[in-house]
């Protein structure tokens, strides 16, 4: 299991926070695997926001016919939400 820290912009961050969006599309430069954890950090025009979401990758889609080369769809499950997170 690997922990990946990823910036996530609005409105996508809010949709994941609210449980509406249960996936994330990413360039696979980190060799994502099922079981990895991702720390999604709120990010905007003014830099890092106040919140973060810890998720587990529960599904990985690498469909070469449906995605631009090098990209994956990560099925994610929220483990914890952190308000007023100030890590960098």
N, C-alpha and C positions, 0 to 999 in steps of 0.2 A: 504494500500500500504506500502510495506517494501522496503528499499534500502539495497541491498547486494553488498559488495565490494569483487570482485573476481580477483585473479591473472590470467592472460592469456598469454601463451607463444606463440612465433613465431613458425610456420607461421600462426597459427590460429588468432592471434591478427590482423595481417596485412590483412588477408582475410575478417575479420569482418569490419575493418576500410575502406576497399575498397568496401564494400557492396556485395562481392561475397558470403560470408558465412552468412546466415540469421538465424542460429540456433546455439545452444551450448549444448553439452552433459555434464551433471554434476551429481555428486552424490547428492542425494536429502537430505542432512543433514540440510538444512535450511528451509524445507517445502515451496519451491517455489510455487507461485500462479500467475495466470494470473493477470496482473495489477501491479505486483511488478516491481521495477526498479533495474537494476544491473549496477554497475560501473565496467567495465572491465578494469583492469590496466595492461599495458604492463609489462611483467616480463621475465627475461632471466638469463643467467649464472652469470651476474654481479649484479643481484638484479632487483629492479624496473627500468623500462625504463622511457622515457620522456612523454608518451602519455596515454590517458585514453578515454574510450568511454562510454557514458551514454546511456543505452538501456532500453526499456520497454519489459517485457515478454508479448507477445501477444498470445502465444499458449503453451500448456503444454501437453507433451505426456508421459504417464506412462505405456507403453505396456509391460506387464510382459512376453509375449512370445517372444518379439524381443529385449529386453534390459536386461542386467545383473541386478539382483535384487538390488533395491535401487537407480537406475539411472533413470534420466529423460532427455528428449529432450526439450529444451526451444526454442520456436520460438521467435526471438527478432527483434525489430525495433529500429533503431538508433534515439535517441533524439538529441544528441550533441556529438561532438568530441572535445577533449581538448588536444591541443599540449603544450608541456613543462609543464606538470602537475607534481608537486613535492610532492604530499601528500603521506602519508604512511599508 
